[in-house]
Amino acid sequence: MFLLASGILVLLLLVVGINCFLAALMSKVAISKGHEHSYAFLLVLFFGIFGVLYVIALHDLYAREQQE
C-alpha cells in the first residue's frame, strides 16, 4: 500500500514539475512575441494544453511593427 501511494505521489510531482516548466517556457514565448503583460504562465499552469495553444495563437507584435 505504501509503495503505491509513494508511486502516485512521485507521478503527481512529475506532472506538476513538467507543467511548471512548460508554463515558464510558454511565458518566455509570449514575452518574445511582445506580450509582456500577458497571463501566459497562469493560463498554461491551470489549463495545460489549452493555454499552450493560446500562446501559440498570439500575434507577434514585433513582426507587426516591422511590417508597418
C-alpha positions in Angstrom: 0.0 0.0 0.0 2.8 2.4 0.9 4.6 1.7 -2.4 1.5 2.5 -4.4 1.0 5.8 -2.5 4.6 6.8 -3.0 4.4 6.0 -6.7 1.3 8.1 -7.1 3.0 11.0 -5.2 6.1 10.8 -7.5 3.9 10.7 -10.6 1.9 13.7 -9.3 5.1 15.7 -8.6 6.5 14.8 -12.0 3.3 16.1 -13.7 3.3 19.3 -11.7 7.0 19.8 -12.5 6.6 19.3 -16.2 3.6 21.6 -16.2 5.6 24.4 -14.4 8.4 24.0 -16.8 6.1 24.2 -19.8 4.3 27.3 -18.2 7.6 29.1 -17.8 8.7 28.2 -21.3 5.4 29.5 -22.8 5.6 32.7 -20.7 9.0 33.3 -22.3 7.5 32.7 -25.8 4.7 35.2 -25.1 7.2 37.8 -24.0 9.3 37.2 -27.1 6.2 37.8 -29.2 5.8 41.2 -27.5 3.1 40.4 -24.9 5.0 41.4 -21.7 1.9 41.7 -19.5 0.1 38.6 -20.6 -1.1 35.9 -18.2 0.5 33.1 -20.2 2.2 31.4 -17.2 -1.0 31.1 -15.3 -3.0 30.1 -18.3 -0.7 27.2 -19.1 -0.3 26.3 -15.5 -4.1 26.0 -14.9 -5.4 25.0 -18.4 -2.5 22.9 -19.7 -2.6 22.3 -23.4 -5.3 24.9 -24.0 -3.0 27.6 -22.5 -0.2 26.4 -24.8 -2.5 26.7 -27.8 -3.4 30.2 -26.7 0.2 31.2 -26.5 0.9 29.7 -29.9 -2.0 31.7 -31.4 -0.8 35.0 -30.0 0.1 37.6 -32.7 3.7 38.6 -32.9 3.7 42.3 -32.1 7.3 42.8 -33.0 6.8 41.4 -36.6 3.7 43.5 -37.0 5.7 46.7 -36.0 8.4 45.9 -38.6 5.8 45.5 -41.4 4.4 48.9 -40.8 
